[in-house]
Amino acid sequence: MKSGLWILCMVVLALALFSPACGAQPGQDQSVTKRPLTKEERKRMDKMCKVVFHVDSDEEGRLLMALENTKNLFKEVPPQQCDVQMVANGKAVLLFRKDRAAKYASEMEALHKQGVLFKACRNAMAKNKVEKSDLSEICEVIPAGILELINLQQEGFAYIKP
């Protein structure tokens, strides 16, 4: 089973890297200089499995599925070989509130200790009147969830929408 997951991760990574959506388009000027990678981005590129879970609705079942998927991934691939991120935008930022996350806080904290990043969209937080202090301490606030998803996919992250 482990070799099957390894092959799946490599296929997903290859598709992400060589997909026309991520690379240069025919006739596109390829002389555009990209910004240098940050230390964190270089570190993430060394990981075997890179996945971003996109949670965008205020449905606990979606978040719980993403948490369960992550635990299952870690059964097959050691966490230190993975880069897993969960990006919440839209109404899903409400799921990262301390009062809401209390039900599954221990699961989130355990995964966070294994390297999983939980990210909440600042735009969605503003729209839903959620302050940084309302969020679980393990959550990072990012400027725009959609931009984060684009950047992660360009870095070769597999996109999963539970």
C-alpha positions as CSV (number, residue, x, y, z in Angstrom):
1,M,0.0,0.0,0.0
2,K,2.8,2.4,0.8
3,S,4.4,2.0,-2.6
4,G,1.0,2.7,-4.2
5,L,0.6,5.9,-2.3
6,W,4.2,6.8,-3.2
7,I,3.4,6.3,-6.9
8,L,0.2,8.3,-6.6
9,C,2.1,11.2,-4.9
10,M,4.6,11.2,-7.7
11,V,2.0,11.1,-10.4
12,V,0.1,14.0,-8.8
13,L,3.4,15.9,-8.5
14,A,4.3,15.3,-12.1
15,L,0.9,16.3,-13.3
16,A,1.1,19.5,-11.3
17,L,4.6,20.4,-12.5
18,F,4.0,19.6,-16.1
19,S,0.4,20.7,-16.5
20,P,-0.1,23.6,-19.0
21,A,-2.1,25.4,-16.3
22,C,1.1,25.7,-14.2
23,G,3.7,26.1,-16.9
24,A,4.3,28.5,-19.7
25,Q,1.6,28.7,-22.4
26,P,2.5,28.6,-26.1
27,G,3.6,32.0,-27.3
28,Q,3.9,33.3,-23.8
29,D,6.9,35.4,-23.0
30,Q,9.1,33.2,-20.8
31,S,11.7,35.9,-20.1
32,V,9.7,37.1,-17.0
33,T,11.8,36.9,-13.9
34,K,10.2,35.1,-11.0
35,R,11.0,36.2,-7.5
36,P,13.5,34.1,-5.6
37,L,12.2,31.4,-3.4
38,T,12.1,32.0,0.3
39,K,13.9,29.7,2.7
40,E,10.5,28.2,3.7
41,E,9.5,27.6,0.1
42,R,12.9,25.8,-0.6
43,K,12.4,23.6,2.4
44,R,8.8,22.7,1.2
45,M,10.1,21.8,-2.2
46,D,12.2,19.0,-0.7
47,K,9.1,17.2,0.7
48,M,7.9,14.1,-1.0
49,C,4.1,14.7,-0.7
50,K,2.7,18.2,-0.9
51,V,-1.0,18.7,-0.5
52,V,-3.3,21.5,0.2
53,F,-6.8,20.9,1.6
54,H,-9.2,23.6,0.6
55,V,-12.1,24.1,3.0
56,D,-14.6,26.8,1.9
57,S,-17.9,26.0,3.5
58,D,-19.1,26.1,7.1
59,E,-19.6,22.4,7.2
60,E,-17.8,20.5,10.0
61,G,-18.0,17.3,8.0
62,R,-15.7,18.8,5.3
63,L,-13.0,19.8,7.9
64,L,-13.3,16.5,9.7
65,M,-12.8,14.7,6.3
66,A,-9.7,16.8,5.6
67,L,-8.4,15.9,9.1
68,E,-9.1,12.2,8.6
69,N,-7.5,12.3,5.1
70,T,-4.4,13.8,6.6
71,K,-4.2,11.1,9.4
72,N,-4.6,8.4,6.7
73,L,-1.8,10.0,4.6
74,F,0.5,10.0,7.6
75,K,-0.2,6.2,8.1
76,E,1.3,5.7,4.6
77,V,3.9,8.4,4.4
78,P,5.8,9.7,7.4
79,P,4.8,13.3,8.4
80,Q,8.3,14.6,8.0
81,Q,8.2,13.6,4.3
82,C,4.9,15.6,3.8
83,D,3.9,19.2,3.6
84,V,0.2,19.4,4.4
85,Q,-1.7,22.7,4.6
86,M,-5.3,23.4,5.2
87,V,-6.6,26.7,3.7
88,A,-10.0,28.0,4.9
89,N,-11.7,30.8,3.1
90,G,-15.3,31.8,2.8
91,K,-17.6,30.7,5.6
92,A,-15.1,28.0,6.5
93,V,-13.0,30.5,8.6
94,L,-15.8,30.1,11.2
95,L,-14.6,26.5,11.7
96,F,-11.3,27.7,12.9
97,R,-12.8,29.8,15.7
98,K,-11.8,28.7,19.2
99,D,-15.4,28.1,20.2
100,R,-16.1,26.0,17.1
101,A,-12.8,24.2,16.8
102,A,-13.0,23.0,20.5
103,K,-14.7,19.8,19.3
104,Y,-11.7,18.8,17.1
105,A,-9.0,21.0,18.7
106,S,-7.0,18.0,19.9
107,E,-6.9,16.5,16.5
108,M,-5.9,19.7,14.9
109,E,-3.2,20.3,17.5
110,A,-1.8,16.8,17.1
111,L,-1.6,17.3,13.3
112,H,-0.1,20.8,13.8
113,K,2.7,19.2,15.9
114,Q,3.3,16.9,13.0
115,G,3.8,19.9,10.7
116,V,0.3,20.5,9.3
117,L,-0.4,24.2,8.7
118,F,-3.8,25.7,9.2
119,K,-4.4,28.9,7.3
120,A,-7.4,31.3,7.5
121,C,-8.1,33.9,4.8
122,R,-8.1,37.4,6.2
123,N,-10.6,38.6,3.6
124,A,-13.1,35.9,4.6
125,M,-12.4,36.7,8.3
126,A,-13.3,40.4,7.7
127,K,-16.5,39.5,5.8
128,N,-17.5,37.0,8.6
129,K,-16.5,39.4,11.4
130,V,-13.8,37.0,12.8
131,E,-10.8,38.5,14.6
132,K,-7.4,36.8,14.8
133,S,-8.0,36.5,18.6
134,D,-11.1,34.5,17.8
135,L,-9.1,31.8,16.0
136,S,-7.4,28.7,17.4
137,E,-3.8,29.6,18.3
138,I,-2.4,27.2,15.7
139,C,-4.1,29.1,12.8
140,E,-2.1,31.4,10.6
141,V,-3.9,34.4,9.0
142,I,-3.1,34.8,5.3
143,P,-4.1,37.8,3.1
144,A,-6.2,35.9,0.5
145,G,-7.1,32.3,0.5
146,I,-7.5,32.2,-3.3
147,L,-4.0,33.6,-3.8
148,E,-2.5,31.1,-1.3
149,L,-4.2,28.2,-3.2
150,I,-2.8,29.5,-6.5
151,N,0.7,29.9,-5.1
152,L,0.7,26.4,-3.5
153,Q,-0.5,24.7,-6.7
154,Q,2.3,26.5,-8.6
155,E,4.7,25.1,-6.1
156,G,3.5,21.6,-6.9
157,F,1.0,21.0,-4.1
158,A,-1.8,18.6,-4.9
159,Y,-5.2,20.3,-4.5
160,I,-7.8,18.4,-2.4
161,K,-11.3,19.6,-1.8
162,P,-13.0,17.4,0.8
